[in-house]
Amino acid sequence: MTGDNLLFSSITKIKGNVTFENNSKGKINRVDNIGDKFSPSIKNVFLVNNLKHKLLNISQLCEKGYKIIFL
């Protein structure tokens, strides 16, 4: 999930909501892919209103074969 629509390579409008840990909700406006020729493409990313941080699911990246290194 991200709140930055400039990251998307293409956008499909959808309607929906996500619920966060504190039970607050965010409105999902769009879903599609992010990435460019310099970074890997990540599919099915939600564009959520007023989200201030980018949230990635590390297990999904591992399933796709990416190696995750914590520094």
Biopython code that builds the backbone (N, CA, C, O; Angstrom):
import numpy as np
from Bio.PDB.StructureBuilder import StructureBuilder

atoms = [
    (1, "MET", "N", (0.842, -1.170, 0.000)),
    (1, "MET", "CA", (0.000, 0.000, 0.000)),
    (1, "MET", "C", (0.892, 1.240, 0.000)),
    (1, "MET", "O", (1.966, 1.265, 0.600)),
    (2, "THR", "N", (0.420, 2.232, -0.674)),
    (2, "THR", "CA", (1.122, 3.504, -0.715)),
    (2, "THR", "C", (0.105, 4.627, -0.872)),
    (2, "THR", "O", (-1.029, 4.392, -1.290)),
    (3, "GLY", "N", (0.508, 5.824, -0.543)),
    (3, "GLY", "CA", (-0.322, 6.991, -0.764)),
    (3, "GLY", "C", (0.212, 7.850, -1.898)),
    (3, "GLY", "O", (-0.304, 8.941, -2.139)),
    (4, "ASP", "N", (1.238, 7.376, -2.600)),
    (4, "ASP", "CA", (1.910, 8.150, -3.638)),
    (4, "ASP", "C", (1.536, 7.622, -5.016)),
    (4, "ASP", "O", (2.058, 6.592, -5.443)),
    (5, "ASN", "N", (0.645, 8.309, -5.714)),
    (5, "ASN", "CA", (0.207, 7.829, -7.027)),
    (5, "ASN", "C", (1.264, 7.973, -8.107)),
    (5, "ASN", "O", (1.100, 7.419, -9.194)),
    (6, "LEU", "N", (2.344, 8.702, -7.844)),
    (6, "LEU", "CA", (3.406, 8.859, -8.838)),
    (6, "LEU", "C", (4.244, 7.593, -9.006)),
    (6, "LEU", "O", (4.991, 7.476, -9.977)),
    (7, "LEU", "N", (4.131, 6.644, -8.074)),
    (7, "LEU", "CA", (4.895, 5.406, -8.161)),
    (7, "LEU", "C", (4.303, 4.398, -9.143)),
    (7, "LEU", "O", (4.990, 3.463, -9.553)),
    (8, "PHE", "N", (3.054, 4.575, -9.521)),
    (8, "PHE", "CA", (2.360, 3.583, -10.330)),
    (8, "PHE", "C", (2.721, 3.681, -11.804)),
    (8, "PHE", "O", (2.792, 4.773, -12.368)),
    (9, "SER", "N", (2.948, 2.524, -12.419)),
    (9, "SER", "CA", (3.185, 2.489, -13.862)),
    (9, "SER", "C", (1.870, 2.525, -14.626)),
    (9, "SER", "O", (1.831, 2.990, -15.765)),
    (10, "SER", "N", (0.804, 2.045, -14.022)),
    (10, "SER", "CA", (-0.550, 2.119, -14.568)),
    (10, "SER", "C", (-1.518, 2.010, -13.396)),
    (10, "SER", "O", (-1.138, 1.560, -12.315)),
    (11, "ILE", "N", (-2.760, 2.417, -13.604)),
    (11, "ILE", "CA", (-3.708, 2.472, -12.490)),
    (11, "ILE", "C", (-5.073, 1.963, -12.940)),
    (11, "ILE", "O", (-5.545, 2.306, -14.025)),
    (12, "THR", "N", (-5.706, 1.142, -12.101)),
    (12, "THR", "CA", (-7.070, 0.681, -12.301)),
    (12, "THR", "C", (-7.890, 1.146, -11.105)),
    (12, "THR", "O", (-7.531, 0.858, -9.963)),
    (13, "LYS", "N", (-8.981, 1.859, -11.349)),
    (13, "LYS", "CA", (-9.808, 2.355, -10.255)),
    (13, "LYS", "C", (-10.622, 1.223, -9.647)),
    (13, "LYS", "O", (-11.221, 0.424, -10.367)),
    (14, "ILE", "N", (-10.643, 1.158, -8.323)),
    (14, "ILE", "CA", (-11.495, 0.218, -7.591)),
    (14, "ILE", "C", (-12.051, 0.954, -6.381)),
    (14, "ILE", "O", (-11.601, 2.053, -6.056)),
    (15, "LYS", "N", (-13.017, 0.357, -5.722)),
    (15, "LYS", "CA", (-13.558, 0.915, -4.483)),
    (15, "LYS", "C", (-13.364, -0.123, -3.389)),
    (15, "LYS", "O", (-13.560, -1.318, -3.611)),
    (16, "GLY", "N", (-12.984, 0.335, -2.219)),
    (16, "GLY", "CA", (-12.826, -0.556, -1.089)),
    (16, "GLY", "C", (-12.188, 0.164, 0.073)),
    (16, "GLY", "O", (-11.872, 1.350, -0.017)),
    (17, "ASN", "N", (-11.997, -0.553, 1.167)),
    (17, "ASN", "CA", (-11.387, 0.000, 2.370)),
    (17, "ASN", "C", (-10.392, -1.000, 2.938)),
    (17, "ASN", "O", (-10.512, -2.206, 2.721)),
    (18, "VAL", "N", (-9.414, -0.487, 3.663)),
    (18, "VAL", "CA", (-8.510, -1.314, 4.455)),
    (18, "VAL", "C", (-8.667, -0.881, 5.906)),
    (18, "VAL", "O", (-8.928, 0.287, 6.193)),
    (19, "THR", "N", (-8.505, -1.836, 6.818)),
    (19, "THR", "CA", (-8.564, -1.544, 8.245)),
    (19, "THR", "C", (-7.176, -1.718, 8.822)),
    (19, "THR", "O", (-6.522, -2.737, 8.598)),
    (20, "PHE", "N", (-6.726, -0.717, 9.568)),
    (20, "PHE", "CA", (-5.405, -0.741, 10.169)),
    (20, "PHE", "C", (-5.483, -1.288, 11.592)),
    (20, "PHE", "O", (-6.571, -1.509, 12.122)),
    (21, "GLU", "N", (-4.332, -1.503, 12.197)),
    (21, "GLU", "CA", (-4.241, -2.115, 13.520)),
    (21, "GLU", "C", (-5.063, -1.376, 14.578)),
    (21, "GLU", "O", (-5.620, -2.007, 15.477)),
    (22, "ASN", "N", (-5.143, -0.065, 14.481)),
    (22, "ASN", "CA", (-5.889, 0.716, 15.471)),
    (22, "ASN", "C", (-7.369, 0.853, 15.103)),
    (22, "ASN", "O", (-8.070, 1.700, 15.657)),
    (23, "ASN", "N", (-7.842, 0.026, 14.173)),
    (23, "ASN", "CA", (-9.226, -0.013, 13.686)),
    (23, "ASN", "C", (-9.633, 1.202, 12.869)),
    (23, "ASN", "O", (-10.812, 1.347, 12.544)),
    (24, "SER", "N", (-8.697, 2.081, 12.528)),
    (24, "SER", "CA", (-9.022, 3.159, 11.596)),
    (24, "SER", "C", (-9.073, 2.578, 10.188)),
    (24, "SER", "O", (-8.493, 1.524, 9.928)),
    (25, "LYS", "N", (-9.757, 3.253, 9.291)),
    (25, "LYS", "CA", (-9.926, 2.747, 7.930)),
    (25, "LYS", "C", (-9.307, 3.709, 6.925)),
    (25, "LYS", "O", (-9.262, 4.919, 7.150)),
    (26, "GLY", "N", (-8.836, 3.161, 5.827)),
    (26, "GLY", "CA", (-8.330, 3.939, 4.713)),
    (26, "GLY", "C", (-9.090, 3.552, 3.460)),
    (26, "GLY", "O", (-9.363, 2.372, 3.242)),
    (27, "LYS", "N", (-9.434, 4.522, 2.639)),
    (27, "LYS", "CA", (-10.184, 4.268, 1.406)),
    (27, "LYS", "C", (-9.216, 3.887, 0.294)),
    (27, "LYS", "O", (-8.265, 4.616, 0.012)),
    (28, "ILE", "N", (-9.463, 2.735, -0.339)),
    (28, "ILE", "CA", (-8.668, 2.295, -1.487)),
    (28, "ILE", "C", (-9.256, 2.943, -2.733)),
    (28, "ILE", "O", (-10.441, 2.779, -3.024)),
    (29, "ASN", "N", (-8.430, 3.677, -3.464)),
    (29, "ASN", "CA", (-8.885, 4.323, -4.691)),
    (29, "ASN", "C", (-8.519, 3.531, -5.928)),
    (29, "ASN", "O", (-9.298, 3.450, -6.878)),
    (30, "ARG", "N", (-7.332, 2.949, -5.916)),
    (30, "ARG", "CA", (-6.834, 2.303, -7.130)),
    (30, "ARG", "C", (-5.929, 1.144, -6.767)),
    (30, "ARG", "O", (-5.435, 1.047, -5.644)),
    (31, "VAL", "N", (-5.723, 0.272, -7.730)),
    (31, "VAL", "CA", (-4.785, -0.830, -7.553)),
    (31, "VAL", "C", (-4.090, -1.073, -8.889)),
    (31, "VAL", "O", (-4.731, -1.036, -9.940)),
    (32, "ASP", "N", (-2.809, -1.318, -8.853)),
    (32, "ASP", "CA", (-2.081, -1.715, -10.052)),
    (32, "ASP", "C", (-0.635, -1.983, -9.702)),
    (32, "ASP", "O", (-0.334, -2.385, -8.578)),
    (33, "ASN", "N", (0.256, -1.769, -10.637)),
    (33, "ASN", "CA", (1.660, -2.131, -10.472)),
    (33, "ASN", "C", (2.525, -0.901, -10.258)),
    (33, "ASN", "O", (2.247, 0.173, -10.792)),
    (34, "ILE", "N", (3.590, -1.075, -9.459)),
    (34, "ILE", "CA", (4.580, -0.021, -9.324)),
    (34, "ILE", "C", (5.924, -0.576, -9.765)),
    (34, "ILE", "O", (6.134, -1.789, -9.774)),
    (35, "GLY", "N", (6.815, 0.304, -10.123)),
    (35, "GLY", "CA", (8.144, -0.104, -10.567)),
    (35, "GLY", "C", (8.481, 0.549, -11.890)),
    (35, "GLY", "O", (7.613, 1.069, -12.591)),
    (36, "ASP", "N", (9.756, 0.509, -12.212)),
    (36, "ASP", "CA", (10.227, 1.045, -13.480)),
    (36, "ASP", "C", (11.424, 0.214, -13.933)),
    (36, "ASP", "O", (11.697, -0.842, -13.363)),
    (37, "LYS", "N", (12.133, 0.683, -14.948)),
    (37, "LYS", "CA", (13.241, -0.100, -15.479)),
    (37, "LYS", "C", (14.418, -0.196, -14.510)),
    (37, "LYS", "O", (15.313, -1.018, -14.710)),
    (38, "PHE", "N", (14.430, 0.635, -13.458)),
    (38, "PHE", "CA", (15.523, 0.623, -12.501)),
    (38, "PHE", "C", (15.194, -0.151, -11.221)),
    (38, "PHE", "O", (16.078, -0.372, -10.394)),
    (39, "SER", "N", (13.939, -0.564, -11.048)),
    (39, "SER", "CA", (13.547, -1.294, -9.844)),
    (39, "SER", "C", (12.561, -2.397, -10.218)),
    (39, "SER", "O", (11.906, -2.318, -11.257)),
    (40, "PRO", "N", (12.454, -3.428, -9.375)),
    (40, "PRO", "CA", (11.526, -4.520, -9.683)),
    (40, "PRO", "C", (10.075, -4.048, -9.667)),
    (40, "PRO", "O", (9.718, -3.125, -8.934)),
    (41, "SER", "N", (9.256, -4.688, -10.475)),
    (41, "SER", "CA", (7.832, -4.384, -10.508)),
    (41, "SER", "C", (7.137, -5.146, -9.384)),
    (41, "SER", "O", (7.400, -6.329, -9.167)),
    (42, "ILE", "N", (6.264, -4.468, -8.686)),
    (42, "ILE", "CA", (5.458, -5.087, -7.633)),
    (42, "ILE", "C", (4.009, -4.961, -8.067)),
    (42, "ILE", "O", (3.538, -3.863, -8.366)),
    (43, "LYS", "N", (3.295, -6.094, -8.101)),
    (43, "LYS", "CA", (1.933, -6.129, -8.625)),
    (43, "LYS", "C", (0.901, -5.990, -7.514)),
    (43, "LYS", "O", (1.171, -6.276, -6.347)),
    (44, "ASN", "N", (-0.279, -5.547, -7.906)),
    (44, "ASN", "CA", (-1.444, -5.436, -7.029)),
    (44, "ASN", "C", (-1.190, -4.574, -5.795)),
    (44, "ASN", "O", (-1.443, -4.997, -4.667)),
    (45, "VAL", "N", (-0.691, -3.372, -6.020)),
    (45, "VAL", "CA", (-0.432, -2.417, -4.937)),
    (45, "VAL", "C", (-1.646, -1.500, -4.826)),
    (45, "VAL", "O", (-2.141, -0.990, -5.831)),
    (46, "PHE", "N", (-2.122, -1.292, -3.599)),
    (46, "PHE", "CA", (-3.267, -0.413, -3.357)),
    (46, "PHE", "C", (-2.808, 1.030, -3.187)),
    (46, "PHE", "O", (-1.809, 1.296, -2.519)),
    (47, "LEU", "N", (-3.535, 1.950, -3.789)),
    (47, "LEU", "CA", (-3.364, 3.373, -3.539)),
    (47, "LEU", "C", (-4.424, 3.752, -2.512)),
    (47, "LEU", "O", (-5.618, 3.702, -2.804)),
    (48, "VAL", "N", (-3.990, 4.132, -1.302)),
    (48, "VAL", "CA", (-4.897, 4.385, -0.184)),
    (48, "VAL", "C", (-4.835, 5.865, 0.177)),
    (48, "VAL", "O", (-3.753, 6.425, 0.348)),
    (49, "ASN", "N", (-6.008, 6.497, 0.293)),
    (49, "ASN", "CA", (-6.076, 7.914, 0.671)),
    (49, "ASN", "C", (-5.377, 8.164, 1.992)),
    (49, "ASN", "O", (-5.532, 7.396, 2.941)),
    (50, "ASN", "N", (-4.609, 9.239, 2.052)),
    (50, "ASN", "CA", (-3.984, 9.747, 3.275)),
    (50, "ASN", "C", (-2.998, 8.789, 3.930)),
    (50, "ASN", "O", (-2.668, 8.969, 5.103)),
    (51, "LEU", "N", (-2.523, 7.790, 3.221)),
    (51, "LEU", "CA", (-1.507, 6.897, 3.770)),
    (51, "LEU", "C", (-0.163, 7.609, 3.675)),
    (51, "LEU", "O", (0.236, 8.040, 2.594)),
    (52, "LYS", "N", (0.529, 7.733, 4.790)),
    (52, "LYS", "CA", (1.760, 8.515, 4.830)),
    (52, "LYS", "C", (3.013, 7.664, 4.680)),
    (52, "LYS", "O", (4.105, 8.206, 4.517)),
    (53, "HIS", "N", (2.878, 6.340, 4.732)),
    (53, "HIS", "CA", (4.029, 5.450, 4.625)),
    (53, "HIS", "C", (3.753, 4.410, 3.542)),
    (53, "HIS", "O", (2.599, 4.112, 3.233)),
    (54, "LYS", "N", (4.806, 3.873, 2.981)),
    (54, "LYS", "CA", (4.683, 2.777, 2.027)),
    (54, "LYS", "C", (4.749, 1.466, 2.811)),
    (54, "LYS", "O", (5.687, 1.255, 3.580)),
    (55, "LEU", "N", (3.770, 0.589, 2.627)),
    (55, "LEU", "CA", (3.716, -0.670, 3.351)),
    (55, "LEU", "C", (3.877, -1.826, 2.366)),
    (55, "LEU", "O", (3.083, -1.967, 1.436)),
    (56, "LEU", "N", (4.896, -2.648, 2.570)),
    (56, "LEU", "CA", (5.138, -3.804, 1.712)),
    (56, "LEU", "C", (5.027, -5.077, 2.533)),
    (56, "LEU", "O", (5.369, -5.088, 3.716)),
    (57, "ASN", "N", (4.558, -6.132, 1.921)),
    (57, "ASN", "CA", (4.478, -7.425, 2.569)),
    (57, "ASN", "C", (5.745, -8.195, 2.200)),
    (57, "ASN", "O", (5.890, -8.647, 1.065)),
    (58, "ILE", "N", (6.658, -8.342, 3.154)),
    (58, "ILE", "CA", (7.952, -8.975, 2.905)),
    (58, "ILE", "C", (7.782, -10.421, 2.447)),
    (58, "ILE", "O", (8.523, -10.874, 1.575)),
    (59, "SER", "N", (6.828, -11.154, 3.010)),
    (59, "SER", "CA", (6.648, -12.558, 2.616)),
    (59, "SER", "C", (6.260, -12.674, 1.146)),
    (59, "SER", "O", (6.666, -13.627, 0.481)),
    (60, "GLN", "N", (5.487, -11.731, 0.626)),
    (60, "GLN", "CA", (5.124, -11.758, -0.786)),
    (60, "GLN", "C", (6.345, -11.554, -1.666)),
    (60, "GLN", "O", (6.459, -12.185, -2.717)),
    (61, "LEU", "N", (7.264, -10.681, -1.256)),
    (61, "LEU", "CA", (8.488, -10.482, -2.029)),
    (61, "LEU", "C", (9.354, -11.742, -2.000)),
    (61, "LEU", "O", (9.940, -12.111, -3.019)),
    (62, "CYS", "N", (9.440, -12.400, -0.853)),
    (62, "CYS", "CA", (10.218, -13.640, -0.750)),
    (62, "CYS", "C", (9.631, -14.726, -1.641)),
    (62, "CYS", "O", (10.376, -15.462, -2.289)),
    (63, "GLU", "N", (8.308, -14.836, -1.683)),
    (63, "GLU", "CA", (7.651, -15.826, -2.542)),
    (63, "GLU", "C", (7.967, -15.596, -4.013)),
    (63, "GLU", "O", (7.977, -16.547, -4.794)),
    (64, "LYS", "N", (8.222, -14.359, -4.402)),
    (64, "LYS", "CA", (8.549, -14.037, -5.786)),
    (64, "LYS", "C", (10.033, -14.227, -6.085)),
    (64, "LYS", "O", (10.479, -13.992, -7.208)),
    (65, "GLY", "N", (10.806, -14.657, -5.065)),
    (65, "GLY", "CA", (12.215, -14.947, -5.288)),
    (65, "GLY", "C", (13.173, -13.828, -4.958)),
    (65, "GLY", "O", (14.376, -13.959, -5.186)),
    (66, "TYR", "N", (12.660, -12.708, -4.416)),
    (66, "TYR", "CA", (13.553, -11.618, -4.034)),
    (66, "TYR", "C", (14.279, -11.976, -2.748)),
    (66, "TYR", "O", (13.701, -12.596, -1.855)),
    (67, "LYS", "N", (15.530, -11.593, -2.654)),
    (67, "LYS", "CA", (16.321, -11.816, -1.453)),
    (67, "LYS", "C", (16.241, -10.554, -0.596)),
    (67, "LYS", "O", (16.560, -9.459, -1.060)),
    (68, "ILE", "N", (15.818, -10.713, 0.642)),
    (68, "ILE", "CA", (15.629, -9.584, 1.548)),
    (68, "ILE", "C", (16.829, -9.536, 2.502)),
    (68, "ILE", "O", (17.146, -10.524, 3.165)),
    (69, "ILE", "N", (17.482, -8.388, 2.559)),
    (69, "ILE", "CA", (18.644, -8.202, 3.437)),
    (69, "ILE", "C", (18.361, -7.024, 4.348)),
    (69, "ILE", "O", (18.105, -5.914, 3.882)),
    (70, "PHE", "N", (18.409, -7.268, 5.642)),
    (70, "PHE", "CA", (18.215, -6.202, 6.622)),
    (70, "PHE", "C", (19.551, -5.697, 7.051)),
    (70, "PHE", "O", (20.420, -6.495, 7.405)),
    (71, "LEU", "N", (19.760, -4.396, 7.037)),
    (71, "LEU", "CA", (21.026, -3.790, 7.427)),
    (71, "LEU", "C", (20.910, -3.141, 8.783)),
    (71, "LEU", "O", (21.883, -2.575, 9.281)),
]
sb = StructureBuilder()
sb.init_structure("model")
sb.init_model(0)
sb.init_chain("A")
sb.init_seg("    ")
for serial, (resi, resn, name, xyz) in enumerate(atoms, 1):
    if name == "N":
        sb.init_residue(resn, " ", resi, " ")
    sb.init_atom(name, np.array(xyz, "f"), 0.0, 1.0, " ", f" {name:<3s}", serial, name[0])
structure = sb.get_structure()
